[in-house]
């Protein structure tokens, strides 16, 4: 996508542009083991960050959005439950 996007459970989102927001599935709908992968295929994140909006759940046990600022990054977020929320795996 080249525009902001609402991710679905077990989605793989290929970002062709930077300066966009990918919103995680709602916290109320997340189930342990759900995944979302965000891939910077456009090689833009280093200069035009991709924001991952938490949508009510923590990311890495923090109540803040995630900023992807490395070109070609392809992190996978896995929902671990209410305590830690979405945790990063992958690269």
PDB file with one MODEL, atoms N, CA, C and O in Angstrom:
MODEL        1
ATOM      1  N   UNK A   1       0.826  -1.188   0.000  1.00  0.00           N
ATOM      2  CA  UNK A   1       0.000   0.000   0.000  1.00  0.00           C
ATOM      3  C   UNK A   1       0.867   1.247   0.000  1.00  0.00           C
ATOM      4  O   UNK A   1       1.973   1.245   0.540  1.00  0.00           O
ATOM      5  N   UNK A   2       0.371   2.286  -0.594  1.00  0.00           N
ATOM      6  CA  UNK A   2       1.049   3.570  -0.589  1.00  0.00           C
ATOM      7  C   UNK A   2       0.310   4.592   0.247  1.00  0.00           C
ATOM      8  O   UNK A   2       0.653   5.774   0.259  1.00  0.00           O
ATOM      9  N   UNK A   3      -0.724   4.115   0.954  1.00  0.00           N
ATOM     10  CA  UNK A   3      -1.545   4.992   1.803  1.00  0.00           C
ATOM     11  C   UNK A   3      -1.720   4.333   3.170  1.00  0.00           C
ATOM     12  O   UNK A   3      -1.458   3.141   3.331  1.00  0.00           O
ATOM     13  N   UNK A   4      -2.162   5.113   4.145  1.00  0.00           N
ATOM     14  CA  UNK A   4      -2.421   4.563   5.471  1.00  0.00           C
ATOM     15  C   UNK A   4      -3.425   3.429   5.363  1.00  0.00           C
ATOM     16  O   UNK A   4      -4.280   3.429   4.478  1.00  0.00           O
ATOM     17  N   UNK A   5      -3.316   2.440   6.287  1.00  0.00           N
ATOM     18  CA  UNK A   5      -4.047   1.189   6.124  1.00  0.00           C
ATOM     19  C   UNK A   5      -4.418   0.608   7.484  1.00  0.00           C
ATOM     20  O   UNK A   5      -3.633   0.680   8.429  1.00  0.00           O
ATOM     21  N   UNK A   6      -5.604   0.037   7.581  1.00  0.00           N
ATOM     22  CA  UNK A   6      -6.060  -0.687   8.772  1.00  0.00           C
ATOM     23  C   UNK A   6      -5.724  -2.164   8.579  1.00  0.00           C
ATOM     24  O   UNK A   6      -6.363  -2.846   7.778  1.00  0.00           O
ATOM     25  N   UNK A   7      -4.726  -2.660   9.310  1.00  0.00           N
ATOM     26  CA  UNK A   7      -4.309  -4.053   9.161  1.00  0.00           C
ATOM     27  C   UNK A   7      -5.353  -4.996   9.744  1.00  0.00           C
ATOM     28  O   UNK A   7      -6.076  -4.666  10.683  1.00  0.00           O
ATOM     29  N   UNK A   8      -5.400  -6.170   9.154  1.00  0.00           N
ATOM     30  CA  UNK A   8      -6.276  -7.234   9.639  1.00  0.00           C
ATOM     31  C   UNK A   8      -5.414  -8.287  10.320  1.00  0.00           C
ATOM     32  O   UNK A   8      -4.196  -8.310  10.143  1.00  0.00           O
ATOM     33  N   UNK A   9      -6.040  -9.148  11.089  1.00  0.00           N
ATOM     34  CA  UNK A   9      -5.319 -10.230  11.742  1.00  0.00           C
ATOM     35  C   UNK A   9      -4.595 -11.073  10.702  1.00  0.00           C
ATOM     36  O   UNK A   9      -5.154 -11.415   9.660  1.00  0.00           O
ATOM     37  N   UNK A  10      -3.350 -11.399  11.000  1.00  0.00           N
ATOM     38  CA  UNK A  10      -2.494 -12.230  10.147  1.00  0.00           C
ATOM     39  C   UNK A  10      -2.262 -11.623   8.766  1.00  0.00           C
ATOM     40  O   UNK A  10      -2.109 -12.339   7.776  1.00  0.00           O
ATOM     41  N   UNK A  11      -2.238 -10.298   8.715  1.00  0.00           N
ATOM     42  CA  UNK A  11      -1.993  -9.544   7.489  1.00  0.00           C
ATOM     43  C   UNK A  11      -0.496  -9.425   7.231  1.00  0.00           C
ATOM     44  O   UNK A  11       0.311  -9.446   8.160  1.00  0.00           O
ATOM     45  N   UNK A  12      -0.141  -9.302   5.962  1.00  0.00           N
ATOM     46  CA  UNK A  12       1.211  -8.942   5.548  1.00  0.00           C
ATOM     47  C   UNK A  12       1.042  -7.687   4.708  1.00  0.00           C
ATOM     48  O   UNK A  12       0.469  -7.732   3.620  1.00  0.00           O
ATOM     49  N   UNK A  13       1.547  -6.560   5.220  1.00  0.00           N
ATOM     50  CA  UNK A  13       1.329  -5.269   4.573  1.00  0.00           C
ATOM     51  C   UNK A  13       2.631  -4.829   3.914  1.00  0.00           C
ATOM     52  O   UNK A  13       3.636  -4.606   4.590  1.00  0.00           O
ATOM     53  N   UNK A  14       2.605  -4.706   2.599  1.00  0.00           N
ATOM     54  CA  UNK A  14       3.775  -4.251   1.851  1.00  0.00           C
ATOM     55  C   UNK A  14       3.610  -2.760   1.576  1.00  0.00           C
ATOM     56  O   UNK A  14       2.707  -2.343   0.850  1.00  0.00           O
ATOM     57  N   UNK A  15       4.490  -1.972   2.166  1.00  0.00           N
ATOM     58  CA  UNK A  15       4.403  -0.515   2.063  1.00  0.00           C
ATOM     59  C   UNK A  15       5.286  -0.027   0.924  1.00  0.00           C
ATOM     60  O   UNK A  15       6.501  -0.229   0.932  1.00  0.00           O
ATOM     61  N   UNK A  16       4.663   0.616  -0.049  1.00  0.00           N
ATOM     62  CA  UNK A  16       5.395   1.133  -1.203  1.00  0.00           C
ATOM     63  C   UNK A  16       5.727   2.614  -1.049  1.00  0.00           C
ATOM     64  O   UNK A  16       6.390   3.198  -1.906  1.00  0.00           O
ATOM     65  N   UNK A  17       5.271   3.215   0.034  1.00  0.00           N
ATOM     66  CA  UNK A  17       5.541   4.627   0.311  1.00  0.00           C
ATOM     67  C   UNK A  17       5.813   4.799   1.797  1.00  0.00           C
ATOM     68  O   UNK A  17       5.434   3.960   2.615  1.00  0.00           O
ATOM     69  N   UNK A  18       6.469   5.890   2.130  1.00  0.00           N
ATOM     70  CA  UNK A  18       6.698   6.220   3.529  1.00  0.00           C
ATOM     71  C   UNK A  18       5.692   7.260   3.986  1.00  0.00           C
ATOM     72  O   UNK A  18       4.769   7.611   3.250  1.00  0.00           O
ATOM     73  N   UNK A  19       5.871   7.741   5.186  1.00  0.00           N
ATOM     74  CA  UNK A  19       4.982   8.746   5.786  1.00  0.00           C
ATOM     75  C   UNK A  19       3.537   8.264   5.821  1.00  0.00           C
ATOM     76  O   UNK A  19       2.609   9.042   5.596  1.00  0.00           O
ATOM     77  N   UNK A  20       3.350   6.969   6.107  1.00  0.00           N
ATOM     78  CA  UNK A  20       2.010   6.404   6.228  1.00  0.00           C
ATOM     79  C   UNK A  20       1.864   5.756   7.598  1.00  0.00           C
ATOM     80  O   UNK A  20       2.848   5.521   8.299  1.00  0.00           O
ATOM     81  N   UNK A  21       0.624   5.474   7.964  1.00  0.00           N
ATOM     82  CA  UNK A  21       0.328   4.817   9.236  1.00  0.00           C
ATOM     83  C   UNK A  21      -0.359   3.498   8.966  1.00  0.00           C
ATOM     84  O   UNK A  21      -1.334   3.430   8.219  1.00  0.00           O
ATOM     85  N   UNK A  22       0.159   2.451   9.582  1.00  0.00           N
ATOM     86  CA  UNK A  22      -0.473   1.144   9.552  1.00  0.00           C
ATOM     87  C   UNK A  22      -1.059   0.925  10.943  1.00  0.00           C
ATOM     88  O   UNK A  22      -0.328   0.902  11.933  1.00  0.00           O
ATOM     89  N   UNK A  23      -2.366   0.764  11.014  1.00  0.00           N
ATOM     90  CA  UNK A  23      -3.046   0.600  12.295  1.00  0.00           C
ATOM     91  C   UNK A  23      -3.250  -0.882  12.568  1.00  0.00           C
ATOM     92  O   UNK A  23      -3.791  -1.606  11.732  1.00  0.00           O
ATOM     93  N   UNK A  24      -2.816  -1.329  13.740  1.00  0.00           N
ATOM     94  CA  UNK A  24      -2.974  -2.730  14.119  1.00  0.00           C
ATOM     95  C   UNK A  24      -4.444  -3.061  14.348  1.00  0.00           C
ATOM     96  O   UNK A  24      -5.251  -2.157  14.564  1.00  0.00           O
ATOM     97  N   UNK A  25      -4.802  -4.339  14.305  1.00  0.00           N
ATOM     98  CA  UNK A  25      -6.180  -4.716  14.611  1.00  0.00           C
ATOM     99  C   UNK A  25      -6.567  -4.222  16.009  1.00  0.00           C
ATOM    100  O   UNK A  25      -5.697  -4.091  16.870  1.00  0.00           O
ATOM    101  N   UNK A  26      -7.855  -3.944  16.254  1.00  0.00           N
ATOM    102  CA  UNK A  26      -8.280  -3.439  17.562  1.00  0.00           C
ATOM    103  C   UNK A  26      -7.891  -4.377  18.700  1.00  0.00           C
ATOM    104  O   UNK A  26      -7.959  -5.599  18.560  1.00  0.00           O
ATOM    105  N   UNK A  27      -7.481  -3.796  19.827  1.00  0.00           N
ATOM    106  CA  UNK A  27      -7.065  -4.591  20.979  1.00  0.00           C
ATOM    107  C   UNK A  27      -8.167  -5.549  21.419  1.00  0.00           C
ATOM    108  O   UNK A  27      -7.883  -6.679  21.813  1.00  0.00           O
ATOM    109  N   UNK A  28      -9.407  -5.113  21.355  1.00  0.00           N
ATOM    110  CA  UNK A  28     -10.525  -5.949  21.804  1.00  0.00           C
ATOM    111  C   UNK A  28     -10.694  -7.196  20.942  1.00  0.00           C
ATOM    112  O   UNK A  28     -11.280  -8.182  21.390  1.00  0.00           O
ATOM    113  N   UNK A  29     -10.184  -7.164  19.706  1.00  0.00           N
ATOM    114  CA  UNK A  29     -10.329  -8.296  18.788  1.00  0.00           C
ATOM    115  C   UNK A  29      -9.081  -9.178  18.720  1.00  0.00           C
ATOM    116  O   UNK A  29      -9.125 -10.257  18.130  1.00  0.00           O
ATOM    117  N   UNK A  30      -7.973  -8.736  19.313  1.00  0.00           N
ATOM    118  CA  UNK A  30      -6.709  -9.470  19.201  1.00  0.00           C
ATOM    119  C   UNK A  30      -6.731 -10.740  20.051  1.00  0.00           C
ATOM    120  O   UNK A  30      -7.231 -10.752  21.176  1.00  0.00           O
ATOM    121  N   UNK A  31      -6.177 -11.801  19.480  1.00  0.00           N
ATOM    122  CA  UNK A  31      -6.088 -13.096  20.144  1.00  0.00           C
ATOM    123  C   UNK A  31      -4.613 -13.488  20.188  1.00  0.00           C
ATOM    124  O   UNK A  31      -3.877 -13.254  19.230  1.00  0.00           O
ATOM    125  N   UNK A  32      -4.184 -14.080  21.294  1.00  0.00           N
ATOM    126  CA  UNK A  32      -2.793 -14.497  21.428  1.00  0.00           C
ATOM    127  C   UNK A  32      -2.384 -15.323  20.207  1.00  0.00           C
ATOM    128  O   UNK A  32      -3.056 -16.284  19.834  1.00  0.00           O
ATOM    129  N   UNK A  33      -1.275 -14.926  19.601  1.00  0.00           N
ATOM    130  CA  UNK A  33      -0.752 -15.609  18.422  1.00  0.00           C
ATOM    131  C   UNK A  33      -1.061 -14.903  17.118  1.00  0.00           C
ATOM    132  O   UNK A  33      -0.481 -15.244  16.087  1.00  0.00           O
ATOM    133  N   UNK A  34      -1.972 -13.913  17.132  1.00  0.00           N
ATOM    134  CA  UNK A  34      -2.248 -13.133  15.928  1.00  0.00           C
ATOM    135  C   UNK A  34      -0.957 -12.442  15.482  1.00  0.00           C
ATOM    136  O   UNK A  34      -0.128 -12.074  16.314  1.00  0.00           O
ATOM    137  N   UNK A  35      -0.792 -12.270  14.178  1.00  0.00           N
ATOM    138  CA  UNK A  35       0.402 -11.620  13.653  1.00  0.00           C
ATOM    139  C   UNK A  35       0.040 -10.545  12.640  1.00  0.00           C
ATOM    140  O   UNK A  35      -1.019 -10.589  12.014  1.00  0.00           O
ATOM    141  N   UNK A  36       0.938  -9.582  12.491  1.00  0.00           N
ATOM    142  CA  UNK A  36       0.893  -8.592  11.420  1.00  0.00           C
ATOM    143  C   UNK A  36       2.353  -8.344  11.024  1.00  0.00           C
ATOM    144  O   UNK A  36       3.197  -8.061  11.874  1.00  0.00           O
ATOM    145  N   UNK A  37       2.635  -8.453   9.729  1.00  0.00           N
ATOM    146  CA  UNK A  37       3.967  -8.127   9.242  1.00  0.00           C
ATOM    147  C   UNK A  37       3.878  -6.877   8.387  1.00  0.00           C
ATOM    148  O   UNK A  37       2.965  -6.726   7.575  1.00  0.00           O
ATOM    149  N   UNK A  38       4.839  -5.983   8.580  1.00  0.00           N
ATOM    150  CA  UNK A  38       4.886  -4.736   7.823  1.00  0.00           C
ATOM    151  C   UNK A  38       6.222  -4.702   7.098  1.00  0.00           C
ATOM    152  O   UNK A  38       7.283  -4.768   7.719  1.00  0.00           O
ATOM    153  N   UNK A  39       6.157  -4.600   5.777  1.00  0.00           N
ATOM    154  CA  UNK A  39       7.359  -4.700   4.950  1.00  0.00           C
ATOM    155  C   UNK A  39       7.567  -3.395   4.178  1.00  0.00           C
ATOM    156  O   UNK A  39       6.679  -2.943   3.455  1.00  0.00           O
ATOM    157  N   UNK A  40       8.731  -2.807   4.337  1.00  0.00           N
ATOM    158  CA  UNK A  40       9.075  -1.581   3.613  1.00  0.00           C
ATOM    159  C   UNK A  40       9.624  -1.947   2.237  1.00  0.00           C
ATOM    160  O   UNK A  40      10.831  -1.865   2.008  1.00  0.00           O
ATOM    161  N   UNK A  41       8.742  -2.351   1.320  1.00  0.00           N
ATOM    162  CA  UNK A  41       9.182  -2.745  -0.026  1.00  0.00           C
ATOM    163  C   UNK A  41       9.623  -1.555  -0.863  1.00  0.00           C
ATOM    164  O   UNK A  41      10.409  -1.715  -1.796  1.00  0.00           O
ATOM    165  N   UNK A  42       9.131  -0.369  -0.545  1.00  0.00           N
ATOM    166  CA  UNK A  42       9.485   0.828  -1.296  1.00  0.00           C
ATOM    167  C   UNK A  42      10.783   1.466  -0.874  1.00  0.00           C
ATOM    168  O   UNK A  42      11.213   2.455  -1.470  1.00  0.00           O
ATOM    169  N   UNK A  43      11.424   0.909   0.160  1.00  0.00           N
ATOM    170  CA  UNK A  43      12.695   1.414   0.682  1.00  0.00           C
ATOM    171  C   UNK A  43      12.573   2.901   1.023  1.00  0.00           C
ATOM    172  O   UNK A  43      13.402   3.715   0.617  1.00  0.00           O
ATOM    173  N   UNK A  44      11.523   3.238   1.778  1.00  0.00           N
ATOM    174  CA  UNK A  44      11.265   4.631   2.133  1.00  0.00           C
ATOM    175  C   UNK A  44      11.356   4.928   3.630  1.00  0.00           C
ATOM    176  O   UNK A  44      11.460   6.092   4.020  1.00  0.00           O
ATOM    177  N   UNK A  45      11.318   3.904   4.466  1.00  0.00           N
ATOM    178  CA  UNK A  45      11.177   4.125   5.902  1.00  0.00           C
ATOM    179  C   UNK A  45      12.312   4.934   6.518  1.00  0.00           C
ATOM    180  O   UNK A  45      12.097   5.648   7.498  1.00  0.00           O
ATOM    181  N   UNK A  46      13.502   4.837   5.967  1.00  0.00           N
ATOM    182  CA  UNK A  46      14.639   5.570   6.524  1.00  0.00           C
ATOM    183  C   UNK A  46      14.476   7.073   6.452  1.00  0.00           C
ATOM    184  O   UNK A  46      14.908   7.786   7.357  1.00  0.00           O
ATOM    185  N   UNK A  47      13.861   7.562   5.395  1.00  0.00           N
ATOM    186  CA  UNK A  47      13.684   9.006   5.236  1.00  0.00           C
ATOM    187  C   UNK A  47      12.243   9.458   5.465  1.00  0.00           C
ATOM    188  O   UNK A  47      12.005  10.618   5.801  1.00  0.00           O
ATOM    189  N   UNK A  48      11.285   8.556   5.288  1.00  0.00           N
ATOM    190  CA  UNK A  48       9.864   8.863   5.491  1.00  0.00           C
ATOM    191  C   UNK A  48       9.264   7.725   6.317  1.00  0.00           C
ATOM    192  O   UNK A  48       8.750   6.749   5.771  1.00  0.00           O
ATOM    193  N   UNK A  49       9.339   7.867   7.623  1.00  0.00           N
ATOM    194  CA  UNK A  49       8.987   6.796   8.545  1.00  0.00           C
ATOM    195  C   UNK A  49       7.596   6.223   8.324  1.00  0.00           C
ATOM    196  O   UNK A  49       6.689   6.905   7.846  1.00  0.00           O
ATOM    197  N   UNK A  50       7.452   4.954   8.682  1.00  0.00           N
ATOM    198  CA  UNK A  50       6.161   4.278   8.715  1.00  0.00           C
ATOM    199  C   UNK A  50       5.767   4.181  10.181  1.00  0.00           C
ATOM    200  O   UNK A  50       6.540   3.688  11.003  1.00  0.00           O
ATOM    201  N   UNK A  51       4.575   4.646  10.508  1.00  0.00           N
ATOM    202  CA  UNK A  51       4.078   4.580  11.883  1.00  0.00           C
ATOM    203  C   UNK A  51       3.154   3.384  12.018  1.00  0.00           C
ATOM    204  O   UNK A  51       2.289   3.156  11.173  1.00  0.00           O
ATOM    205  N   UNK A  52       3.343   2.618  13.090  1.00  0.00           N
ATOM    206  CA  UNK A  52       2.450   1.509  13.410  1.00  0.00           C
ATOM    207  C   UNK A  52       1.626   1.962  14.608  1.00  0.00           C
ATOM    208  O   UNK A  52       2.145   2.096  15.716  1.00  0.00           O
ATOM    209  N   UNK A  53       0.339   2.196  14.375  1.00  0.00           N
ATOM    210  CA  UNK A  53      -0.565   2.668  15.434  1.00  0.00           C
ATOM    211  C   UNK A  53      -1.039   1.477  16.254  1.00  0.00           C
ATOM    212  O   UNK A  53      -1.481   0.477  15.689  1.00  0.00           O
ATOM    213  N   UNK A  54      -0.957   1.568  17.556  1.00  0.00           N
ATOM    214  CA  UNK A  54      -1.205   0.445  18.459  1.00  0.00           C
ATOM    215  C   UNK A  54      -2.665   0.070  18.602  1.00  0.00           C
ATOM    216  O   UNK A  54      -2.958  -1.074  18.949  1.00  0.00           O
ATOM    217  N   UNK A  55      -3.581   0.966  18.353  1.00  0.00           N
ATOM    218  CA  UNK A  55      -5.021   0.692  18.369  1.00  0.00           C
ATOM    219  C   UNK A  55      -5.511   0.086  19.680  1.00  0.00           C
ATOM    220  O   UNK A  55      -6.335  -0.828  19.680  1.00  0.00           O
ATOM    221  N   UNK A  56      -4.996   0.602  20.801  1.00  0.00           N
ATOM    222  CA  UNK A  56      -5.495   0.202  22.114  1.00  0.00           C
ATOM    223  C   UNK A  56      -4.670  -0.834  22.840  1.00  0.00           C
ATOM    224  O   UNK A  56      -4.831  -0.995  24.050  1.00  0.00           O
ATOM    225  N   UNK A  57      -3.795  -1.540  22.158  1.00  0.00           N
ATOM    226  CA  UNK A  57      -2.928  -2.532  22.809  1.00  0.00           C
ATOM    227  C   UNK A  57      -1.508  -1.973  22.887  1.00  0.00           C
ATOM    228  O   UNK A  57      -1.101  -1.170  22.047  1.00  0.00           O
ATOM    229  N   UNK A  58      -0.763  -2.403  23.895  1.00  0.00           N
ATOM    230  CA  UNK A  58       0.635  -1.997  23.984  1.00  0.00           C
ATOM    231  C   UNK A  58       1.430  -2.594  22.831  1.00  0.00           C
ATOM    232  O   UNK A  58       1.022  -3.585  22.225  1.00  0.00           O
ATOM    233  N   UNK A  59       2.567  -1.978  22.537  1.00  0.00           N
ATOM    234  CA  UNK A  59       3.572  -2.555  21.652  1.00  0.00           C
ATOM    235  C   UNK A  59       4.844  -2.656  22.483  1.00  0.00           C
ATOM    236  O   UNK A  59       5.345  -1.650  22.984  1.00  0.00           O
ATOM    237  N   UNK A  60       5.360  -3.860  22.628  1.00  0.00           N
ATOM    238  CA  UNK A  60       6.541  -4.100  23.456  1.00  0.00           C
ATOM    239  C   UNK A  60       6.327  -3.617  24.889  1.00  0.00           C
ATOM    240  O   UNK A  60       7.242  -3.068  25.502  1.00  0.00           O
ATOM    241  N   UNK A  61       5.131  -3.818  25.420  1.00  0.00           N
ATOM    242  CA  UNK A  61       4.798  -3.449  26.793  1.00  0.00           C
ATOM    243  C   UNK A  61       4.835  -1.934  27.023  1.00  0.00           C
ATOM    244  O   UNK A  61       5.029  -1.484  28.152  1.00  0.00           O
ATOM    245  N   UNK A  62       4.650  -1.154  25.961  1.00  0.00           N
ATOM    246  CA  UNK A  62       4.630   0.303  26.071  1.00  0.00           C
ATOM    247  C   UNK A  62       3.379   0.845  25.392  1.00  0.00           C
ATOM    248  O   UNK A  62       2.981   0.369  24.328  1.00  0.00           O
ATOM    249  N   UNK A  63       2.778   1.824  26.005  1.00  0.00           N
ATOM    250  CA  UNK A  63       1.568   2.449  25.456  1.00  0.00           C
ATOM    251  C   UNK A  63       1.949   3.547  24.469  1.00  0.00           C
ATOM    252  O   UNK A  63       1.596   4.713  24.646  1.00  0.00           O
ATOM    253  N   UNK A  64       2.675   3.152  23.428  1.00  0.00           N
ATOM    254  CA  UNK A  64       3.066   4.114  22.389  1.00  0.00           C
ATOM    255  C   UNK A  64       3.134   3.414  21.040  1.00  0.00           C
ATOM    256  O   UNK A  64       3.317   2.200  20.951  1.00  0.00           O
ATOM    257  N   UNK A  65       2.983   4.214  20.001  1.00  0.00           N
ATOM    258  CA  UNK A  65       3.056   3.686  18.645  1.00  0.00           C
ATOM    259  C   UNK A  65       4.496   3.292  18.318  1.00  0.00           C
ATOM    260  O   UNK A  65       5.437   3.706  18.996  1.00  0.00           O
ATOM    261  N   UNK A  66       4.649   2.490  17.274  1.00  0.00           N
ATOM    262  CA  UNK A  66       5.955   2.055  16.813  1.00  0.00           C
ATOM    263  C   UNK A  66       6.326   2.858  15.572  1.00  0.00           C
ATOM    264  O   UNK A  66       5.483   3.088  14.706  1.00  0.00           O
ATOM    265  N   UNK A  67       7.567   3.278  15.484  1.00  0.00           N
ATOM    266  CA  UNK A  67       8.067   3.961  14.294  1.00  0.00           C
ATOM    267  C   UNK A  67       9.055   3.045  13.589  1.00  0.00           C
ATOM    268  O   UNK A  67      10.038   2.598  14.179  1.00  0.00           O
ATOM    269  N   UNK A  68       8.784   2.775  12.328  1.00  0.00           N
ATOM    270  CA  UNK A  68       9.727   2.011  11.505  1.00  0.00           C
ATOM    271  C   UNK A  68      10.531   3.034  10.718  1.00  0.00           C
ATOM    272  O   UNK A  68       9.986   3.769   9.895  1.00  0.00           O
ATOM    273  N   UNK A  69      11.842   3.073  10.980  1.00  0.00           N
ATOM    274  CA  UNK A  69      12.690   4.095  10.378  1.00  0.00           C
ATOM    275  C   UNK A  69      13.956   3.519   9.746  1.00  0.00           C
ATOM    276  O   UNK A  69      14.966   4.211   9.617  1.00  0.00           O
ATOM    277  N   UNK A  70      13.891   2.245   9.354  1.00  0.00           N
ATOM    278  CA  UNK A  70      15.021   1.582   8.717  1.00  0.00           C
ATOM    279  C   UNK A  70      14.561   1.068   7.354  1.00  0.00           C
ATOM    280  O   UNK A  70      13.572   0.340   7.267  1.00  0.00           O
ATOM    281  N   UNK A  71      15.264   1.439   6.304  1.00  0.00           N
ATOM    282  CA  UNK A  71      14.922   0.972   4.969  1.00  0.00           C
ATOM    283  C   UNK A  71      14.919  -0.558   4.908  1.00  0.00           C
ATOM    284  O   UNK A  71      15.760  -1.220   5.516  1.00  0.00           O
ATOM    285  N   UNK A  72      13.967  -1.096   4.172  1.00  0.00           N
ATOM    286  CA  UNK A  72      13.818  -2.535   3.955  1.00  0.00           C
ATOM    287  C   UNK A  72      13.422  -3.311   5.206  1.00  0.00           C
ATOM    288  O   UNK A  72      13.448  -4.542   5.188  1.00  0.00           O
ATOM    289  N   UNK A  73      13.062  -2.640   6.273  1.00  0.00           N
ATOM    290  CA  UNK A  73      12.649  -3.353   7.482  1.00  0.00           C
ATOM    291  C   UNK A  73      11.402  -4.183   7.182  1.00  0.00           C
ATOM    292  O   UNK A  73      10.594  -3.830   6.323  1.00  0.00           O
ATOM    293  N   UNK A  74      11.263  -5.294   7.910  1.00  0.00           N
ATOM    294  CA  UNK A  74      10.118  -6.185   7.704  1.00  0.00           C
ATOM    295  C   UNK A  74       9.715  -6.823   9.034  1.00  0.00           C
ATOM    296  O   UNK A  74       9.666  -8.049   9.134  1.00  0.00           O
ATOM    297  N   UNK A  75       9.426  -6.016  10.053  1.00  0.00           N
ATOM    298  CA  UNK A  75       9.108  -6.607  11.353  1.00  0.00           C
ATOM    299  C   UNK A  75       7.778  -7.359  11.347  1.00  0.00           C
ATOM    300  O   UNK A  75       6.832  -7.006  10.643  1.00  0.00           O
ATOM    301  N   UNK A  76       7.750  -8.401  12.156  1.00  0.00           N
ATOM    302  CA  UNK A  76       6.525  -9.150  12.412  1.00  0.00           C
ATOM    303  C   UNK A  76       6.126  -8.839  13.843  1.00  0.00           C
ATOM    304  O   UNK A  76       6.939  -8.954  14.761  1.00  0.00           O
ATOM    305  N   UNK A  77       4.875  -8.445  14.031  1.00  0.00           N
ATOM    306  CA  UNK A  77       4.358  -8.210  15.372  1.00  0.00           C
ATOM    307  C   UNK A  77       3.426  -9.367  15.721  1.00  0.00           C
ATOM    308  O   UNK A  77       2.560  -9.738  14.929  1.00  0.00           O
ATOM    309  N   UNK A  78       3.607  -9.927  16.896  1.00  0.00           N
ATOM    310  CA  UNK A  78       2.797 -11.043  17.373  1.00  0.00           C
ATOM    311  C   UNK A  78       2.079 -10.595  18.633  1.00  0.00           C
ATOM    312  O   UNK A  78       2.697 -10.042  19.543  1.00  0.00           O
ATOM    313  N   UNK A  79       0.770 -10.834  18.688  1.00  0.00           N
ATOM    314  CA  UNK A  79       0.010 -10.444  19.884  1.00  0.00           C
ATOM    315  C   UNK A  79       0.256 -11.484  20.972  1.00  0.00           C
ATOM    316  O   UNK A  79       0.006 -12.673  20.773  1.00  0.00           O
ATOM    317  N   UNK A  80       0.750 -11.027  22.127  1.00  0.00           N
ATOM    318  CA  UNK A  80       1.126 -11.926  23.219  1.00  0.00           C
ATOM    319  C   UNK A  80       0.141 -11.916  24.375  1.00  0.00           C
ATOM    320  O   UNK A  80       0.309 -12.666  25.337  1.00  0.00           O
ATOM    321  N   UNK A  81      -0.885 -11.078  24.296  1.00  0.00           N
ATOM    322  CA  UNK A  81      -1.838 -10.956  25.394  1.00  0.00           C
ATOM    323  C   UNK A  81      -1.823  -9.545  25.948  1.00  0.00           C
ATOM    324  O   UNK A  81      -1.026  -8.707  25.525  1.00  0.00           O
ATOM    325  N   UNK A  82      -2.708  -9.290  26.894  1.00  0.00           N
ATOM    326  CA  UNK A  82      -2.906  -7.935  27.407  1.00  0.00           C
ATOM    327  C   UNK A  82      -1.683  -7.372  28.134  1.00  0.00           C
ATOM    328  O   UNK A  82      -1.485  -6.157  28.125  1.00  0.00           O
ATOM    329  N   UNK A  83      -0.872  -8.199  28.751  1.00  0.00           N
ATOM    330  CA  UNK A  83       0.255  -7.700  29.546  1.00  0.00           C
ATOM    331  C   UNK A  83       1.304  -7.005  28.691  1.00  0.00           C
ATOM    332  O   UNK A  83       1.683  -5.875  29.000  1.00  0.00           O
ATOM    333  N   UNK A  84       1.780  -7.635  27.637  1.00  0.00           N
ATOM    334  CA  UNK A  84       2.828  -7.067  26.797  1.00  0.00           C
ATOM    335  C   UNK A  84       2.308  -6.561  25.457  1.00  0.00           C
ATOM    336  O   UNK A  84       2.983  -5.785  24.781  1.00  0.00           O
ATOM    337  N   UNK A  85       1.118  -6.994  25.071  1.00  0.00           N
ATOM    338  CA  UNK A  85       0.529  -6.536  23.807  1.00  0.00           C
ATOM    339  C   UNK A  85       1.236  -7.160  22.616  1.00  0.00           C
ATOM    340  O   UNK A  85       1.549  -8.350  22.611  1.00  0.00           O
ATOM    341  N   UNK A  86       1.481  -6.333  21.608  1.00  0.00           N
ATOM    342  CA  UNK A  86       2.162  -6.761  20.384  1.00  0.00           C
ATOM    343  C   UNK A  86       3.660  -6.751  20.644  1.00  0.00           C
ATOM    344  O   UNK A  86       4.196  -5.758  21.135  1.00  0.00           O
ATOM    345  N   UNK A  87       4.337  -7.839  20.323  1.00  0.00           N
ATOM    346  CA  UNK A  87       5.795  -7.914  20.499  1.00  0.00           C
ATOM    347  C   UNK A  87       6.439  -8.133  19.137  1.00  0.00           C
ATOM    348  O   UNK A  87       5.875  -8.787  18.260  1.00  0.00           O
ATOM    349  N   UNK A  88       7.629  -7.573  18.982  1.00  0.00           N
ATOM    350  CA  UNK A  88       8.345  -7.655  17.711  1.00  0.00           C
ATOM    351  C   UNK A  88       9.117  -8.964  17.591  1.00  0.00           C
ATOM    352  O   UNK A  88       9.792  -9.405  18.521  1.00  0.00           O
ATOM    353  N   UNK A  89       8.993  -9.559  16.429  1.00  0.00           N
ATOM    354  CA  UNK A  89       9.828 -10.694  16.053  1.00  0.00           C
ATOM    355  C   UNK A  89      10.290 -10.406  14.630  1.00  0.00           C
ATOM    356  O   UNK A  89       9.807  -9.454  14.017  1.00  0.00           O
ATOM    357  N   UNK A  90      11.172 -11.165  14.109  1.00  0.00           N
ATOM    358  CA  UNK A  90      11.618 -10.920  12.744  1.00  0.00           C
ATOM    359  C   UNK A  90      12.564  -9.743  12.674  1.00  0.00           C
ATOM    360  O   UNK A  90      13.135  -9.322  13.680  1.00  0.00           O
ATOM    361  N   UNK A  91      12.724  -9.212  11.454  1.00  0.00           N
ATOM    362  CA  UNK A  91      13.717  -8.139  11.255  1.00  0.00           C
ATOM    363  C   UNK A  91      13.089  -6.848  10.867  1.00  0.00           C
ATOM    364  O   UNK A  91      13.790  -5.857  10.665  1.00  0.00           O
TER     365      UNK A  91
ENDMDL
END
